[in-house]
Amino acid sequence: MPRLKAAFLALALTAGSLVPLAAQAQESFAEKQRVIAGLINEALIPSRLPEVYADLRRSVREVYLPLMRDELVNGIPGRPAPEPEFADQLAKMATFLDYSLRASDELAPVLEARRDEIVGDIAGLQAKYLTGPEIKAMRELLDMPAMRKVFNTVYAASRLFTNYSYEEVRSYYALSVWMKELTFDMENNPLTQPNAPTPSPAKIAKAQAVMTDLLRVSRLDDMVADLSRFAKEVQATKSLVPESEREGVRENVEQFEFFYNLQKSIVLAAGPSILAASLTEDQLAKLHLLVLSPVFSKSFGMLHEVVRSATSFTGQDLDALERFKTDAEKNKLFPDRSPEVEAQFEADAKALGEKWRDQLLASLKPETRAGLERSFEALEAMKEKAPKRTVPREKVHDEPAEGQRQL
């Protein structure tokens, strides 16, 4: 009996000691979840994901879906009518996009109301697997100016797709058709026929204006300057390039700049005469309108913004990233996890995704959900019917005889 009392006393003491430990572990998990949720909310602003999503919804609603319908109903001027098979695919895609937009409109207030709950679940999943040092490292990485610049570059690239209006895309189609039909007169041309009449000074002056405006609108000088500066002042001085190769990088950049300026001078000098000799007055006027068109200027302006953002990194930015990488490797901030742990994480992430997918689908109107599911199934069936590309197997040659090897 004394031994039994001692055993019960030991069990009670052990259980009592486990209660604070369990509470401490629960508190640690809750703290990690809170910190990660804060990181997710903070990251949404510099990542510009809400802006990308809003731009994408607007462009699909106001630009690309109406263009699909135009092509299916009335056609687009200058473009051939779609083949029956492609028209069927286009109709299915348009239906899916239509229901997707309806769903996004209906889900917008739901997502706003349940945002904290969704973020909390995602943070809870991450808190289950991330350590304290890993979370701290994520905070440090997010606070780096280099990460802001990465986000800005991605956003600038997304604008190449989402920043056009319906009228701009239709005008682009019309200009593309005209460019395909543009032909150079190589018969009645002094460049190929010495006896052909030479273009007048007035016509050459018009061609000169086209070339000058093309160089200005395309922003080529600005983009080349940004790329050259980044290569010489940043890339060739940091760990992106081994020290033994940095001088070679500088020489290559200087060589590129030399030939770019040389070729630009040649084009500006000879280009107007070539254009004036090869195009009619009407073609030259249309080409000038194309160069000065809003969609032409806008496209090059957005492309320059991508280049400018991608080359905005400084030496200090790269140094900070290199220090972060070195410290992470030295201190093993992101240790490798066992295959079992990775599999469990994937299973938990899948379960969380299915949970919120089902809840969000349940919040849709019945007709919207049914239409979305039907259109998605139609797209999947279309993909399954599409012929699969096969990579031809390399032909295996017999080993040549000894006398054939030398030949």
Steps between C-alpha positions, in 0.01 A plus 500: 500500500779755580651422159162555330459836676850598390418407141181708501692793654768477230233483229324805640825695519587402141158600372524826689835578343366421151216753525731807500710346220191445286381854569847634411502306173151628417609854578811459281287376209251783542782755505654357183160503333447862600841608368456314170152647452650846549768422241241385248292815546806721477630321190175558310572873470852497349428184299228695313302178460168677568583745220596219262175317579290815452677581171448144378127507579458833324694397188310171466163673553559808284752383239563133436153353554334762273766434237425127514131572451576736212699231325224244551208723396613768256865425453785747538575722199809384319504157662372183333196329650603230747493139389206298644719306742673814627166682522368220721805526726466879512133473594578262786777725628271804482230317695749399769635856530146637522408272791839562662429874502155441648655283769768758579233770539295284735807391700644850544290588810543148639879516470503843660286384792698180559846631418633472854369145528665394174830664590482341844458153353793551263712633785399204715615259234835675472539528878467125526813447292712817524744562781553828679828576316332428165221745576752763606693446177180545300445832674855611420460402136169683466650819643781510243473772232600237244175309561297816438681537169426138407129562568508820292663318209236226506224761512652692207514178298135423579400839357617385156185287501255690720558867415333515158151622421254337263550774241880471522500126435265536204721773355798270553325231293432750223862621499629144501295421191638805324857408595454151356380651173787750486719426198823665395525598135821331388434537126458873455773572754833680444664264749444205266429677169754777425271656240202528737406850618648613830269619782453871539660693790152556643429127506838429660420764765172318578689173534751675726214610725377138517845375606546777758159441654556124500820536700334742742180301554671160529717621793785282369767744617353503850477120520853449368631756750324327790630156401855625444509686831375200692749266333800727560419652838323211670531165327873529422590608853309247708492130565263445207816473290825334615774754560715350224222566245395852603742683274376293208140601581596869494676457169199321352267777614725769353517305174121470495460875558749577221323285241155617611596864450675416171200313360261771624704764315496292182125440524425868565724602211393243240158398630303804374630461145427125502146555631431782257620288209312186603160637612237706330385832643187332634693215662745745656214703647336185643830384648539837671149470643588155631814630673303786656199288597415494873517119523849498342632761741325340798645156425857626488440715808388195700791294366739773613338493844573125526864557404532795738355300788716196425815713494417708809694267731808656654822352629368539854191298408710213369735518800202468736366200311844336499538553875156352557586196291835451677347532846216263411744235380738550793231488767283246315197726525305290250588139583405215272193314617443130479286358218240407759473857624483635143225253416306597811532869414371437148208304639415775750528769232275303267243449775503873581458591134207260461339636815498858374416398144187324623400787729548763233315297239215455746469880529435539126153522349385154380486606135848658518654194661332262255611709202855527631528126555348416159725740313806373683410140418455601135850650497645187657324280243634722223854459633462123512382488138791714378768292326794442725841601375750223488871552500659285230741252638856539392605246245750257640783439259699184493856528620715577193764256398860581582573593142204742490581690821782701354288593200 
